[in-house]
Amino acid sequence: MNAKLIHENEKIFFILCMVISLLTYLFLIISLVGILYIAIGFFITFMLHGFSIAQIRNNGVRLTEKQFPHTYHQAKHLSSELDLELPDIYIVQSGGLLNAFATRFFGRHFVVLYSDIVEMIEDNQEKELSFIIAHELVHIKRKHTLYHSLILPALWVPFLGKAYSRACEYTCDRIASVAIGDAKAATQALTILAVGHCLNKKVNQEEFVHTHSQEKGFFMWLNQATSTHPPIAHRIKEINYLAQHPELFDLDSNAFQTNEIA
């Protein structure tokens, strides 16, 4: 994997999170009573996560050769591109929400796609769906799902855990964009998350990024600082920068089909 595509803040914040988490674990172990707290905390987390995974497996539709075969082969190809074993991928009804996520349970990896995201295929937006899937696969490739379980104490530190999470999102955007080789489709996929798959093609992305840059204020900053994901406009800007300057990331000049901002 191209190390230049890993966002610089991901490494920094992960080290900080790991140090804080290790110190917290050490303090709790030394205090003896803390061992019980650690055990209870992990047990509760384990049970809640287990129920969540069971809900997905009980009610979601798993991709196979015979179940949504086209999307299955999309995911299989992307997994191969990322040198990753294909995880279990489920589609779940989302009530109109546009999202997807990767998770891990007992060493088994899962990707969950909300149904409205998968419906992008019907609008001839297969590349956009490929970006969404690739983004989640990169979370698994980079072991983000594992690391988040190891640094649980640090995630309670104001701003720190969220900063690490946002850096991970930038990393996944970069690698997923390169994996599909289409910056325009990548930014279009993010635009879909902003306005839906019906209006996204009417959005002027350059104007979207520009108007967002003019939004200032304390609560704007606070919202960003306490969010697990960067603002969509920031993510679009980052991908366009990557596509316009591939040489800065040790990429060939033809790494993307387009270097234009739509």
C-alpha positions in Angstrom: 0.0 0.0 0.0 1.2 3.5 -0.9 2.3 5.0 2.4 1.9 8.5 0.9 -1.9 8.0 0.7 -2.1 7.6 4.5 -3.2 10.9 6.0 -0.4 12.4 8.1 -2.8 13.0 11.1 -3.8 9.3 11.2 -0.4 8.2 12.5 0.0 11.1 14.9 -3.5 10.7 16.5 -3.3 7.0 16.6 0.0 7.1 18.6 -1.6 9.6 21.0 -4.7 7.5 21.4 -2.6 4.4 22.0 -0.4 6.0 24.6 -3.4 7.4 26.5 -5.2 4.0 26.3 -2.2 2.1 27.5 -1.7 4.5 30.5 -5.4 4.2 31.3 -5.3 0.4 31.2 -2.1 0.4 33.3 -3.6 2.7 35.9 -6.7 0.5 36.2 -4.7 -2.7 36.5 -2.5 -1.2 39.2 -5.6 -0.1 41.1 -6.8 -3.7 41.2 -10.4 -2.6 41.3 -9.8 -1.2 37.9 -9.4 -4.8 36.5 -13.0 -5.4 37.3 -14.0 -2.1 35.5 -12.0 -3.2 32.4 -13.7 -6.6 32.4 -17.2 -5.1 32.8 -16.5 -2.5 30.2 -15.3 -5.0 27.6 -18.2 -7.4 28.4 -20.8 -4.7 27.9 -19.2 -3.5 24.7 -18.9 -7.1 23.5 -22.5 -7.9 24.2 -23.9 -4.8 22.6 -21.7 -5.2 19.5 -22.7 -8.9 19.3 -26.4 -8.0 19.3 -25.8 -5.4 16.7 -24.0 -7.9 14.4 -26.7 -10.5 15.0 -29.4 -8.0 14.0 -27.6 -7.4 10.7 -27.1 -11.1 10.0 -30.7 -11.9 10.9 -32.4 -9.2 8.9 -29.9 -8.1 6.2 -29.3 -9.7 2.8 -25.8 -11.1 2.3 -24.1 -10.6 -1.1 -23.2 -13.8 -2.8 -22.6 -15.1 -6.3 -26.4 -15.6 -6.6 -27.5 -12.6 -4.5 -26.8 -9.2 -6.1 -24.1 -10.9 -8.1 -23.0 -7.7 -9.9 -22.4 -5.8 -6.6 -20.8 -9.0 -5.2 -18.3 -9.1 -8.0 -17.6 -5.4 -7.7 -16.7 -5.9 -4.1 -14.6 -9.0 -4.9 -12.6 -7.1 -7.5 -12.0 -4.2 -5.2 -10.9 -6.6 -2.4 -8.4 -8.2 -4.8 -7.1 -4.7 -5.8 -6.5 -4.0 -2.1 -5.0 -7.4 -1.5 -7.7 -8.2 1.0 -9.9 -11.2 1.6 -13.5 -10.4 0.7 -15.4 -9.8 4.0 -19.1 -10.6 4.5 -21.1 -7.9 3.0 -24.8 -7.3 3.9 -27.4 -4.9 2.5 -29.9 -3.6 5.1 -33.0 -1.4 4.8 -32.1 2.1 5.9 -35.3 4.1 5.9 -33.9 6.5 3.4 -30.5 7.0 5.0 -27.4 7.0 2.7 -24.5 5.3 4.5 -22.3 2.3 4.8 -19.9 1.0 7.4 -17.3 -1.6 8.2 -17.1 -3.5 11.5 -15.4 -6.5 13.1 -16.6 -9.2 15.5 -14.6 -12.1 16.8 -12.0 -11.6 14.1 -14.6 -11.7 11.4 -15.0 -8.6 9.2 -18.3 -7.2 7.9 -19.3 -4.4 5.5 -22.8 -3.1 5.8 -24.4 -1.2 2.9 -27.6 0.7 3.4 -30.1 -0.2 0.7 -30.5 3.3 -0.7 -26.7 3.4 -1.4 -26.9 0.2 -3.4 -29.8 1.6 -5.4 -27.3 3.9 -7.1 -26.8 1.1 -9.6 -30.2 1.9 -11.0 -29.0 5.4 -11.7 -26.0 4.2 -13.7 -23.7 5.2 -10.8 -21.7 2.0 -10.5 -18.4 3.8 -10.1 -19.8 5.8 -7.2 -21.0 2.6 -5.5 -17.5 1.2 -6.1 -16.0 4.1 -4.2 -18.3 3.6 -1.2 -17.5 -0.1 -1.1 -13.8 0.5 -1.5 -13.8 3.1 1.2 -15.2 0.6 3.7 -12.8 -2.1 2.5 -9.9 0.2 3.2 -11.1 0.6 6.8 -10.6 -3.2 7.1 -7.3 -3.1 5.3 -6.0 -0.4 7.5 -7.3 -2.3 10.6 -9.3 0.7 11.7 -12.0 -1.5 13.1 -9.5 -3.4 15.3 -7.7 -0.3 16.4 -10.9 1.4 17.5 -11.5 -1.4 19.9 -8.0 -1.1 21.4 -8.1 2.6 22.0 -11.5 2.8 23.7 -10.3 4.9 26.7 -8.8 7.5 24.3 -12.1 7.8 22.5 -13.5 9.4 25.6 -10.9 12.1 25.5 -12.6 15.3 24.1 -11.7 15.9 20.5 -8.9 13.3 20.3 -10.8 10.2 19.3 -12.9 12.1 16.8 -9.7 13.7 15.3 -8.2 10.2 14.8 -11.5 9.0 13.2 -11.6 11.9 10.8 -8.0 11.3 9.7 -8.9 7.7 9.0 -11.7 8.9 6.8 -9.3 11.0 4.7 -7.0 8.0 4.3 -9.9 5.8 3.2 -11.1 8.4 0.7 -7.6 8.7 -0.8 -7.0 4.9 -1.2 -10.5 4.2 -2.4 -10.2 7.0 -5.0 -7.0 5.4 -6.4 -8.5 2.0 -6.2 -11.4 2.9 -8.6 -9.1 5.3 -10.6 -11.8 7.9 -11.0 -11.7 11.1 -8.9 -14.9 12.5 -10.4 -16.9 9.4 -9.4 -15.3 9.5 -5.9 -16.4 13.1 -5.3 -19.8 12.4 -6.9 -20.3 9.6 -4.4 -19.6 12.0 -1.6 -22.0 14.5 -3.1 -24.7 11.7 -3.0 -24.1 11.5 0.7 -24.9 15.2 0.9 -28.0 15.6 -1.2 -29.0 12.1 -2.3 -28.7 10.2 -5.6 -31.4 12.1 -7.4 -30.0 15.7 -6.9 -26.3 15.0 -6.8 -25.7 15.4 -10.6 -27.2 19.0 -10.4 -24.7 20.0 -7.6 -21.9 22.4 -8.7 -19.1 20.9 -6.6 -16.8 23.8 -7.0 -19.4 26.2 -5.7 -20.3 23.7 -2.9 -16.7 23.7 -1.7 -16.4 27.4 -2.1 -19.6 28.3 -0.2 -18.7 25.9 2.6 -15.3 27.6 3.0 -17.1 30.8 3.8 -19.1 29.2 6.7 -17.4 30.4 9.9 -18.2 30.5 13.6 -17.7 28.7 16.9 -20.4 26.2 16.4 -19.2 25.4 12.9 -15.8 24.6 14.4 -17.3 22.7 17.4 -19.5 20.5 15.2 -16.5 19.6 13.0 -14.2 19.0 16.1 -16.8 16.6 17.6 -17.6 14.7 14.4 -16.2 11.3 13.4 -16.3 12.4 9.7 -14.9 15.5 8.1 -17.4 17.8 6.3 -18.2 16.4 2.9 -16.9 19.6 1.2 -13.5 19.1 2.9 -13.4 15.5 1.7 -14.3 16.5 -1.9 -11.5 19.2 -1.8 -9.0 16.6 -0.6 -9.8 14.1 -3.3 -9.6 16.8 -6.0 -6.2 17.9 -4.6 -5.0 14.3 -4.8 -6.2 14.0 -8.4 -4.7 17.3 -9.4 -1.3 16.6 -7.8 -0.7 12.8 -8.1 3.0 13.3 -8.1 2.9 14.4 -4.5 1.5 11.0 -3.5 3.9 8.9 -5.7 1.2 8.2 -8.2 1.4 8.1 -12.0 0.0 11.1 -13.8 -2.7 8.8 -15.3 -3.8 7.4 -12.0 -7.2 9.0 -12.4 -9.5 9.2 -15.4 -10.2 12.8 -14.6 -8.4 15.6 -12.6 -11.3 18.0 -13.0 -13.5 19.5 -10.4 -17.1 18.8 -11.6 
